[in-house]
Amino acid sequence: MYTIPELAMPKSRRVTTVCNGRKEVWEDREEAQDFFLRQMMTIEGEERERAECVYIQLIHGLEECSDED
């Protein structure tokens, strides 16, 4: 039987991110999550907030994630 996280995740691992005006298509959602988590840990100020916004959308399973509110 499936567990809750497996049901919540989309079937496609492909995800599109838009951060600071730069659009990028990732073939693996986990790679994108790792990238934006590292950005959050190493950058300060507005750039950190942008990375955090995209990261939160990624962990919630959105297929298109943007730093715009």
C-alpha positions in Angstrom: 0.0 0.0 0.0 1.2 3.6 -0.7 2.2 5.9 2.1 1.0 9.4 2.3 4.2 11.1 0.8 4.0 8.9 -2.2 0.4 9.8 -2.8 1.2 13.5 -2.4 4.1 13.6 -4.9 3.3 14.1 -8.6 4.0 11.2 -10.9 6.4 13.2 -13.1 9.8 14.0 -11.6 10.2 16.9 -14.0 9.8 20.4 -12.6 10.2 23.9 -13.9 11.6 26.7 -11.7 11.7 30.4 -12.2 14.0 32.3 -9.8 15.3 35.8 -10.3 14.0 35.8 -13.9 15.8 32.6 -14.8 13.7 29.7 -16.0 15.1 26.2 -15.6 13.6 22.8 -16.3 14.8 20.0 -14.0 14.5 16.3 -14.9 14.7 15.3 -11.2 12.7 17.2 -8.5 15.1 16.1 -5.8 18.0 17.7 -7.7 16.1 21.0 -7.8 15.2 20.7 -4.1 18.9 20.1 -3.2 20.0 23.1 -5.3 17.5 25.5 -3.7 18.2 24.2 -0.2 21.9 24.9 -0.8 21.0 28.4 -2.1 19.0 29.1 1.1 21.9 28.0 3.3 24.6 30.1 1.5 22.9 33.3 0.3 21.5 36.1 2.4 18.9 38.8 1.9 16.5 39.0 -1.0 18.1 36.2 -2.9 17.7 33.8 0.0 14.0 34.7 0.2 13.6 34.0 -3.5 15.3 30.6 -3.1 13.2 29.8 -0.1 9.9 30.6 -2.0 10.9 28.2 -4.8 12.0 25.5 -2.3 8.7 25.6 -0.4 6.8 25.2 -3.6 9.0 22.3 -4.6 8.5 20.4 -1.4 4.7 20.9 -1.8 4.8 19.1 -5.2 4.1 21.9 -7.6 5.2 21.3 -11.2 6.0 25.0 -11.8 7.7 26.9 -9.0 8.4 30.6 -9.1 9.8 33.2 -6.7 7.0 35.6 -7.4 4.2 35.8 -4.9 
